[in-house]
Amino acid sequence: MNISSTKAKEIAVRFLQQYHSVVLTSADLKGDVWIITAKVGFAPNQIRRIQVDVETGKIMGYA
């Protein structure tokens, strides 16, 4: 069962909110991975990309 973009966004926000304030900007499916892009913190240019596995919902990467 694949997770939806809404669920992937929820996972990414829960992860990022541990450390930053979060504003989601996009969710793109690339193969088997959701790429969630978010602005974090108070500086306007701090962007983070979280990779969420489409099948398990586990975070695969964070940059």
C-alpha positions in Angstrom: 0.0 0.0 0.0 1.5 3.3 -1.0 1.2 6.4 1.1 -0.4 9.6 -0.3 1.2 13.0 -0.6 -0.9 14.2 2.4 0.5 11.4 4.6 4.1 12.1 3.3 3.7 15.8 4.2 2.5 14.9 7.7 5.5 12.7 8.2 7.9 15.4 7.0 6.2 18.1 9.2 6.4 15.9 12.3 10.1 15.3 11.7 11.0 18.9 11.0 8.9 20.4 13.8 11.3 18.8 16.3 13.9 21.4 15.3 12.3 24.2 13.2 9.1 26.1 12.4 7.9 24.7 9.1 6.2 25.9 5.9 5.7 23.2 3.3 6.3 24.3 -0.3 5.9 21.1 -2.4 5.6 17.3 -2.5 6.8 15.5 -5.6 6.8 11.8 -6.3 10.0 10.6 -7.9 9.9 6.8 -8.5 9.4 5.2 -5.0 10.2 8.4 -3.0 8.2 11.4 -2.0 10.4 14.5 -2.1 8.9 17.0 0.4 10.3 20.5 0.2 9.9 22.9 3.1 11.1 26.3 4.3 12.3 26.0 7.9 13.3 28.5 10.6 13.0 32.2 10.3 15.5 32.9 7.5 13.7 32.9 4.1 16.3 30.9 2.3 16.5 27.9 4.6 15.1 25.0 2.5 15.0 21.4 3.5 14.2 18.4 1.4 12.9 15.2 3.1 12.8 11.9 1.2 9.9 9.7 2.3 9.6 6.1 1.1 6.3 5.8 -0.8 5.6 2.2 0.5 6.7 2.4 4.2 6.5 6.1 5.0 10.0 6.0 6.5 12.3 9.0 6.1 15.1 8.0 3.8 17.0 11.2 3.7 17.1 14.8 4.8 19.1 17.6 3.3 
